[in-house]
């Protein structure tokens, strides 16, 4: 199946409009990546989270594919070496979880939040995309409604490192 997707994936990569989790086999949960303690700083205080960090292209491609669950305060941080254009986004091909995504500017401020639904179809082309609508340097995926349930909004900031966050 992977070889039959290769031409399609190369075509998508060449369009420059998707940042996708499409290369890995979703039937096999992807290995956990190194984690970082972080928090979203809001007007009401800090919301601590634990984020797996996807820095490499292959890590960003695999993302949360095949994962059946995340703890409430777990997510994934996708980091890019360069600013990504507003028409770039994510899709949920072979992703099993309902997720929210926050697109962050180069200072770590949330510039856009979108809700994303799983897409487990065998036809990658039928999965919707979720463009950022704003230029972004990184993105954070969390369980759906995490941001709204914790009062995290556009303009709030992600801070990484234990020195910025304290868990109760």
FENWOVEN-V186038 format. One record per residue. PHI is phi in whole degrees, -180 to 180 (* if undefined). PSI is psi in radians with two decimals (NA if undefined). D_LAST is the distance of its C-alpha to the last C-alpha in Angstrom with 2 decimals. Layout:
# FENWOVEN-V186038
phi->PHI psi->PSI d_last->D_LAST
phi->PHI psi->PSI d_last->D_LAST
This chain:
# FENWOVEN-V186038
phi->* psi->-0.69 d_last->45.80
phi->-59 psi->-0.74 d_last->44.10
phi->-67 psi->-0.54 d_last->47.52
phi->-72 psi->-0.37 d_last->48.44
phi->-86 psi->-0.37 d_last->45.40
phi->-52 psi->-0.87 d_last->46.10
phi->-61 psi->-0.68 d_last->48.65
phi->-64 psi->-0.78 d_last->46.45
phi->-65 psi->-0.71 d_last->43.41
phi->-63 psi->-0.68 d_last->45.57
phi->-63 psi->-0.72 d_last->46.87
phi->-66 psi->-0.79 d_last->43.43
phi->-59 psi->-0.64 d_last->42.35
phi->-72 psi->-0.36 d_last->45.52
phi->-74 psi->-0.45 d_last->44.88
phi->75 psi->0.18 d_last->41.88
phi->-106 psi->-0.15 d_last->40.13
phi->-120 psi->2.49 d_last->37.67
phi->-116 psi->1.85 d_last->34.75
phi->-123 psi->2.75 d_last->34.70
phi->-104 psi->1.39 d_last->33.34
phi->-128 psi->-0.13 d_last->36.81
phi->-91 psi->-0.38 d_last->38.10
phi->-86 psi->2.86 d_last->36.25
phi->-85 psi->1.97 d_last->37.24
phi->-70 psi->-0.26 d_last->34.86
phi->-73 psi->-0.25 d_last->36.06
phi->-116 psi->1.98 d_last->34.18
phi->-56 psi->2.40 d_last->30.41
phi->-73 psi->2.58 d_last->29.84
phi->-64 psi->2.61 d_last->28.25
phi->-68 psi->2.51 d_last->24.66
phi->-96 psi->2.91 d_last->24.56
phi->-55 psi->2.51 d_last->22.64
phi->-108 psi->2.76 d_last->19.02
phi->-135 psi->2.45 d_last->17.13
phi->-77 psi->2.39 d_last->13.51
phi->-150 psi->3.04 d_last->13.71
phi->-155 psi->2.66 d_last->12.50
phi->-94 psi->2.16 d_last->14.67
phi->-94 psi->2.06 d_last->15.11
phi->-116 psi->3.09 d_last->16.39
phi->-64 psi->-0.41 d_last->17.93
phi->-97 psi->0.06 d_last->14.99
phi->127 psi->-2.89 d_last->12.34
phi->-101 psi->2.45 d_last->10.76
phi->-114 psi->1.82 d_last->10.18
phi->-73 psi->2.50 d_last->9.07
phi->-143 psi->2.83 d_last->11.77
phi->-117 psi->2.16 d_last->13.81
phi->-121 psi->2.26 d_last->17.45
phi->-74 psi->2.48 d_last->20.65
phi->-111 psi->2.08 d_last->23.03
phi->-104 psi->1.77 d_last->26.61
phi->-100 psi->-0.59 d_last->28.76
phi->-89 psi->2.69 d_last->32.12
phi->-53 psi->-0.84 d_last->34.47
phi->-64 psi->-0.61 d_last->34.52
phi->-67 psi->-0.72 d_last->30.73
phi->-66 psi->-0.64 d_last->30.65
phi->-63 psi->-0.81 d_last->33.53
phi->-72 psi->-0.68 d_last->31.90
phi->47 psi->-2.27 d_last->28.49
phi->-102 psi->0.39 d_last->26.94
phi->-53 psi->2.41 d_last->30.40
phi->76 psi->-0.13 d_last->30.76
phi->-72 psi->2.37 d_last->27.08
phi->-96 psi->-0.29 d_last->26.84
phi->-164 psi->2.80 d_last->23.11
phi->-134 psi->2.53 d_last->19.80
phi->-63 psi->2.80 d_last->16.35
phi->-57 psi->-0.67 d_last->14.82
phi->-101 psi->0.31 d_last->12.77
phi->-102 psi->2.62 d_last->15.72
phi->-164 psi->-2.91 d_last->18.70
phi->-133 psi->2.33 d_last->21.46
phi->-102 psi->2.12 d_last->22.30
phi->-102 psi->2.02 d_last->26.08
phi->-109 psi->2.41 d_last->27.38
phi->-119 psi->2.53 d_last->31.01
phi->-71 psi->-0.41 d_last->33.17
phi->-131 psi->2.77 d_last->34.87
phi->-62 psi->2.32 d_last->34.30
phi->-98 psi->2.52 d_last->34.98
phi->-75 psi->2.80 d_last->37.28
phi->-65 psi->-0.39 d_last->36.37
phi->-84 psi->-0.13 d_last->38.47
phi->-78 psi->2.66 d_last->36.47
phi->-165 psi->-2.88 d_last->33.94
phi->-118 psi->2.79 d_last->32.67
phi->-132 psi->3.00 d_last->34.11
phi->-119 psi->0.49 d_last->32.83
phi->-56 psi->2.19 d_last->35.76
phi->63 psi->0.38 d_last->34.88
phi->-101 psi->2.31 d_last->31.24
phi->-97 psi->-0.22 d_last->30.21
phi->-105 psi->2.55 d_last->27.00
phi->-74 psi->2.19 d_last->26.72
phi->-130 psi->2.70 d_last->24.83
phi->-108 psi->2.58 d_last->24.00
phi->-128 psi->2.33 d_last->24.80
phi->-110 psi->2.14 d_last->23.94
phi->-92 psi->2.24 d_last->26.65
phi->-112 psi->2.49 d_last->25.66
phi->-79 psi->-3.08 d_last->28.13
phi->-68 psi->-0.27 d_last->28.72
phi->-95 psi->0.00 d_last->26.12
phi->87 psi->0.19 d_last->23.34
phi->-85 psi->2.45 d_last->23.67
phi->-71 psi->2.17 d_last->23.88
phi->-106 psi->-0.37 d_last->27.59
phi->-162 psi->2.52 d_last->27.89
phi->-129 psi->2.33 d_last->26.06
phi->-132 psi->2.62 d_last->28.07
phi->-98 psi->2.46 d_last->27.76
phi->-130 psi->2.44 d_last->29.51
phi->-105 psi->2.59 d_last->31.09
phi->-58 psi->2.66 d_last->31.95
phi->-138 psi->1.70 d_last->35.49
phi->-107 psi->0.25 d_last->36.87
phi->-64 psi->2.74 d_last->40.52
phi->-82 psi->-0.12 d_last->42.90
phi->-105 psi->1.75 d_last->44.11
phi->-56 psi->-0.61 d_last->41.85
phi->-67 psi->-0.26 d_last->43.86
phi->-92 psi->-0.01 d_last->42.87
phi->-82 psi->2.33 d_last->39.14
phi->-71 psi->2.77 d_last->38.11
phi->-108 psi->2.78 d_last->36.59
phi->-128 psi->1.38 d_last->33.77
phi->-65 psi->2.61 d_last->34.84
phi->-67 psi->-0.68 d_last->32.43
phi->79 psi->-0.09 d_last->34.84
phi->-146 psi->2.71 d_last->33.66
phi->-66 psi->2.50 d_last->33.90
phi->-145 psi->2.69 d_last->30.78
phi->-108 psi->-0.44 d_last->29.71
phi->-153 psi->2.99 d_last->26.87
phi->-148 psi->2.64 d_last->25.36
phi->-128 psi->2.20 d_last->22.19
phi->-102 psi->2.32 d_last->22.58
phi->-135 psi->2.92 d_last->19.92
phi->-54 psi->2.57 d_last->20.54
phi->-59 psi->2.43 d_last->22.72
phi->77 psi->0.02 d_last->21.23
phi->-58 psi->-0.83 d_last->17.81
phi->-64 psi->-0.86 d_last->18.65
phi->-66 psi->-0.69 d_last->20.15
phi->-64 psi->-0.43 d_last->17.54
phi->-109 psi->0.19 d_last->14.87
phi->68 psi->0.46 d_last->17.45
phi->-91 psi->2.22 d_last->18.05
phi->-135 psi->2.98 d_last->21.69
phi->-55 psi->2.34 d_last->24.52
phi->102 psi->-0.41 d_last->24.11
phi->-72 psi->2.83 d_last->20.35
phi->-122 psi->2.49 d_last->19.64
phi->-92 psi->2.23 d_last->18.12
phi->-119 psi->2.33 d_last->16.96
phi->-107 psi->2.64 d_last->16.85
phi->107 psi->2.50 d_last->15.66
phi->-62 psi->-0.48 d_last->12.66
phi->-66 psi->-0.35 d_last->13.94
phi->-95 psi->-0.25 d_last->13.31
phi->-134 psi->2.45 d_last->9.76
phi->-129 psi->2.33 d_last->6.49
phi->-90 psi->2.50 d_last->3.80
phi->-65 psi->NA d_last->0.00
